[in-house]
Amino acid sequence: MPRRNTPRSQRRRRPETGASTFSGATSRTESGPSGAESERYTVRTVPGSRATKAYRCPGCDHEIAPGTPHVVAWPTDDIGGADERRHWHNGCWTGRGTRGPTRRWS
């Protein structure tokens, strides 16, 4: 193992951010799938290394394979919270304004 010549007290530390984090992922608020500004969603990016399960994308109705980076979105104003979370492909979430969900979940 190579030697570190920098004293521990002078090593760079990660800057603390004001955004809420969960396992290192930051959350942000964006407009929802319909594109209306009144419909706000909390969005969290999931890196491929943290994606361990298969999910169904509501934007294209295809499976998101384990190991694929994607986003998780849920309504900010809704009381459902975790029950309303949906996993989207990055491209499907980016293009949500031009195309809506392909199916409605219940």
C-alpha positions in Angstrom: 0.0 0.0 0.0 1.5 3.4 -0.9 2.3 5.8 1.8 0.4 9.0 2.4 2.6 11.9 2.9 -0.2 14.3 3.9 -0.8 14.6 7.7 -4.3 13.5 8.7 -5.2 16.9 10.1 -4.6 18.4 6.6 -6.5 15.9 4.5 -9.6 17.1 2.6 -12.8 16.3 4.2 -16.1 16.1 2.4 -18.0 19.4 2.7 -21.2 19.3 4.7 -24.1 20.2 2.5 -27.5 21.6 3.6 -29.4 19.2 1.5 -30.9 16.1 3.1 -29.0 13.0 2.4 -29.8 9.3 2.5 -26.9 6.9 2.0 -25.0 9.7 0.4 -27.8 10.6 -2.1 -29.1 14.1 -2.1 -32.8 14.9 -2.5 -34.2 17.8 -4.6 -37.7 19.0 -5.5 -38.9 19.2 -9.1 -42.2 19.4 -11.0 -44.0 16.1 -11.4 -44.6 13.8 -14.3 -47.4 16.0 -15.7 -45.0 18.9 -15.8 -47.3 21.2 -13.8 -45.5 23.4 -11.3 -48.3 22.9 -8.7 -47.4 19.2 -8.6 -44.1 19.0 -6.8 -42.1 15.8 -6.4 -39.1 15.0 -4.2 -36.4 13.3 -6.4 -33.4 11.3 -5.3 -30.7 9.9 -7.6 -29.8 6.3 -7.1 -26.3 5.3 -8.3 -25.9 1.9 -10.0 -23.9 0.5 -7.1 -26.8 1.1 -4.7 -29.5 -0.3 -7.1 -29.9 -3.9 -5.9 -33.5 -4.7 -7.0 -35.4 -4.7 -10.2 -38.1 -2.0 -10.6 -40.7 -1.1 -13.3 -40.4 2.4 -14.7 -43.7 4.2 -15.0 -42.4 6.3 -17.9 -41.7 3.5 -20.4 -43.2 0.5 -18.5 -39.8 -1.4 -18.9 -37.8 -3.0 -16.1 -35.0 -1.1 -14.4 -32.4 -3.9 -14.0 -30.3 -4.1 -10.8 -27.1 -2.1 -11.1 -28.7 0.5 -13.4 -28.5 4.1 -12.2 -32.0 5.7 -11.9 -34.1 8.2 -10.0 -36.7 7.7 -7.3 -39.6 10.3 -7.2 -42.5 10.7 -4.8 -45.1 13.5 -4.3 -43.9 16.1 -1.8 -47.4 17.2 -0.7 -48.9 13.7 -0.5 -49.3 12.0 2.8 -48.5 8.6 1.2 -44.8 9.3 1.2 -42.9 6.0 0.9 -45.9 4.2 -0.6 -46.0 6.6 -3.5 -42.3 6.3 -4.5 -41.7 5.4 -8.1 -38.4 4.4 -9.7 -37.7 6.0 -13.1 -35.0 5.7 -15.7 -32.9 8.9 -15.9 -34.0 9.5 -19.5 -37.7 8.8 -18.8 -37.7 11.2 -15.8 -35.9 13.9 -17.9 -38.5 13.5 -20.7 -41.5 13.3 -18.4 -42.9 16.7 -19.6 -43.3 15.4 -23.2 -44.7 12.0 -22.2 -46.7 11.0 -19.2 -46.8 7.7 -17.4 -47.6 4.8 -19.7 -49.8 3.2 -17.0 -51.5 4.3 -13.9 -50.7 2.4 -10.7 -53.2 1.9 -7.9 
